[in-house]
Amino acid sequence: MRAQMSALPEKGKRMWSAQDVARDQVRRQAKGLDVAAVAEKVAKAAVRERESAEQLRGNGSFYAFEMDRKRLAVIWLAQHAEWRRVRDLMTAVGWSVYEPEQDAQGSVWAREREERFAGALAAQAASGEQGREGADELRAEVWLPAASSRLVRAVAYRAGLPPSQVLAQLAERIVIGEDGTVSVPPFTPSQ
């Protein structure tokens, strides 16, 4: 499921917030741990949070596999908070070990993640279907010389069309001769 999750976000967007990442990791890692082991995880997360904050400020070296420093710092901040939440919950309720299924808030968050993941899969499938339907379509950005641009604009103005529609109608009427010559028979652009 991890490999699938990383493939789903749209360009420039992250599917999972730092809190989502932290909650998911802590939920999986905490399963079966006792209070002392969770307390160790809290202490380690505090150290990692502090180190990543220092690295974000430019103090010290960073990992060889460069990652977005700000995001890493936010993830460690969120993990530290989540480990503290699990520790406090276990202490308050008196659990000897952490069982994710008994953690009501953690279970709500896990269900929400699964629902978002299922929604993203459905959206990706729908997008793929639309892509297959439009596979023969071409979307192009064309830069015309000034003289050609003026002609297309003048024709578009007279026809009451945007220049892109005039170009589309020109393209629809292209005729390719046996010798490879390209021509467009005379026509009047229409709406």
C-alpha positions as CSV (number, residue, x, y, z in Angstrom):
1,M,0.0,0.0,0.0
2,R,2.9,2.4,0.7
3,A,4.1,2.3,-2.9
4,Q,0.6,3.0,-4.2
5,M,0.2,6.0,-1.8
6,S,3.3,7.7,-3.1
7,A,2.1,7.4,-6.7
8,L,-1.3,9.0,-6.1
9,P,-0.8,12.7,-5.4
10,E,-1.5,15.2,-8.1
11,K,1.4,17.3,-9.3
12,G,2.5,19.7,-6.6
13,K,0.2,18.3,-3.9
14,R,0.8,15.9,-1.1
15,M,-1.8,13.3,-0.4
16,W,-0.7,12.7,3.2
17,S,-0.1,15.5,5.7
18,A,2.8,15.2,8.2
19,Q,0.2,14.3,10.8
20,D,-1.2,11.5,8.6
21,V,2.3,10.1,8.1
22,A,3.1,10.3,11.8
23,R,-0.2,8.8,13.0
24,D,0.1,5.9,10.5
25,Q,3.7,5.2,11.5
26,V,3.1,5.4,15.2
27,R,0.0,3.3,15.0
28,R,1.9,0.5,13.3
29,Q,5.1,0.8,15.3
30,A,3.3,1.0,18.7
31,K,1.3,-2.1,18.3
32,G,2.1,-4.5,21.2
33,L,4.6,-2.1,22.9
34,D,4.4,-1.6,26.7
35,V,4.4,1.8,28.4
36,A,8.2,1.8,28.9
37,A,8.9,1.1,25.2
38,V,6.4,3.8,24.2
39,A,8.2,6.2,26.6
40,E,11.5,5.4,24.8
41,K,9.9,6.1,21.5
42,V,8.7,9.5,22.9
43,A,12.3,10.3,24.0
44,K,13.7,9.3,20.6
45,A,11.1,11.3,18.7
46,A,11.9,14.3,20.9
47,V,15.6,14.0,19.9
48,R,14.8,13.6,16.2
49,E,12.4,16.6,16.4
50,R,15.1,18.8,17.9
51,E,17.8,17.5,15.4
52,S,15.5,18.1,12.4
53,A,14.7,21.6,13.6
54,E,18.4,22.4,14.0
55,Q,19.1,21.0,10.5
56,L,16.2,23.2,9.2
57,R,18.0,26.2,10.6
58,G,21.1,25.1,8.9
59,N,23.0,23.8,11.9
60,G,24.8,20.5,11.2
61,S,24.9,18.1,8.3
62,F,21.9,16.4,6.7
63,Y,21.2,13.0,5.4
64,A,22.9,11.8,2.2
65,F,19.5,11.1,0.7
66,E,18.3,14.7,0.6
67,M,14.7,15.2,1.6
68,D,12.6,18.3,2.0
69,R,14.0,19.5,5.3
70,K,11.0,21.5,6.3
71,R,8.7,18.5,5.7
72,L,11.0,16.2,7.7
73,A,11.0,18.6,10.6
74,V,7.2,18.8,10.6
75,I,6.9,15.0,10.4
76,W,9.2,14.6,13.4
77,L,7.2,17.2,15.3
78,A,4.0,15.3,14.5
79,Q,5.5,12.0,15.4
80,H,6.7,13.3,18.7
81,A,3.2,14.6,19.4
82,E,1.6,11.3,18.4
83,W,4.0,9.2,20.5
84,R,3.1,11.5,23.5
85,R,-0.6,11.0,22.8
86,V,-0.2,7.2,22.7
87,R,1.8,7.3,26.0
88,D,-0.7,9.6,27.7
89,L,-3.6,7.4,26.5
90,M,-2.0,4.2,27.8
91,T,-1.2,5.8,31.1
92,A,-4.7,7.3,31.5
93,V,-6.5,4.1,30.5
94,G,-4.1,1.8,32.2
95,W,-3.2,-0.4,29.2
96,S,-0.2,-2.7,29.7
97,V,0.4,-2.7,25.9
98,Y,-0.9,-0.6,23.0
99,E,-3.5,-2.2,20.8
100,P,-4.4,0.1,17.9
101,E,-8.0,-1.3,17.6
102,Q,-8.7,-0.1,21.2
103,D,-7.5,3.5,20.4
104,A,-10.8,5.2,19.4
105,Q,-9.2,8.4,18.1
106,G,-6.4,6.5,16.3
107,S,-9.0,4.2,14.7
108,V,-11.0,7.2,13.5
109,W,-7.9,8.7,11.9
110,A,-7.0,5.3,10.3
111,R,-10.5,5.0,8.8
112,E,-10.3,8.6,7.5
113,R,-6.9,7.8,5.8
114,E,-8.4,4.7,4.2
115,E,-11.4,6.6,2.9
116,R,-9.1,9.3,1.4
117,F,-6.9,6.6,-0.1
118,A,-10.0,4.8,-1.6
119,G,-11.2,8.2,-2.9
120,A,-7.8,8.9,-4.5
121,L,-7.8,5.5,-6.1
122,A,-11.3,6.1,-7.5
123,A,-10.3,9.6,-8.8
124,Q,-7.1,8.1,-10.4
125,A,-9.1,5.4,-12.1
126,A,-11.7,8.0,-13.4
127,S,-8.8,10.2,-14.6
128,G,-7.3,7.3,-16.4
129,E,-10.6,6.5,-18.1
130,Q,-10.9,10.2,-19.2
131,G,-7.4,10.0,-20.5
132,R,-8.2,6.9,-22.6
133,E,-11.2,8.6,-24.1
134,G,-9.2,11.7,-25.1
135,A,-6.2,9.8,-26.3
136,D,-6.6,10.9,-29.9
137,E,-7.1,14.6,-28.9
138,L,-4.3,17.1,-29.2
139,R,-3.9,20.1,-27.0
140,A,-1.3,22.5,-28.2
141,E,0.0,25.9,-27.4
142,V,1.0,27.6,-30.7
143,W,3.1,30.7,-31.0
144,L,2.5,32.4,-34.4
145,P,4.5,35.1,-36.0
146,A,2.9,38.6,-35.7
147,A,1.6,38.6,-39.3
148,S,-0.1,35.2,-39.0
149,S,-1.4,36.0,-35.6
150,R,-3.1,39.2,-36.9
151,L,-4.7,37.2,-39.7
152,V,-6.1,34.6,-37.3
153,R,-7.4,37.2,-35.0
154,A,-9.1,39.1,-37.8
155,V,-10.8,36.0,-39.1
156,A,-11.8,35.1,-35.5
157,Y,-13.2,38.6,-34.9
158,R,-15.3,38.5,-38.1
159,A,-16.6,35.0,-37.3
160,G,-17.3,35.9,-33.6
161,L,-15.0,33.0,-32.5
162,P,-12.0,32.8,-30.3
163,P,-8.8,32.4,-32.3
164,S,-8.3,28.8,-30.9
165,Q,-11.6,27.7,-32.6
166,V,-10.5,29.2,-35.9
167,L,-7.3,27.2,-35.7
168,A,-9.2,24.1,-34.7
169,Q,-11.5,24.5,-37.7
170,L,-8.4,25.0,-39.9
171,A,-6.9,21.8,-38.6
172,E,-10.1,19.9,-39.1
173,R,-10.0,20.7,-42.8
174,I,-6.4,19.9,-43.5
175,V,-5.9,17.8,-46.7
176,I,-2.6,15.9,-47.2
177,G,-1.8,15.2,-50.9
178,E,-0.2,12.1,-52.2
179,D,3.1,13.9,-52.5
180,G,2.9,15.1,-48.9
181,T,1.7,18.6,-49.6
182,V,-0.6,20.1,-47.0
183,S,-3.5,22.4,-47.9
184,V,-6.8,23.7,-46.6
185,P,-9.7,24.2,-49.0
186,P,-11.4,27.5,-48.7
187,F,-14.0,27.7,-46.0
188,T,-15.9,30.1,-43.7
189,P,-15.3,29.6,-40.0
190,S,-18.6,29.1,-38.2
191,Q,-19.9,28.7,-34.7
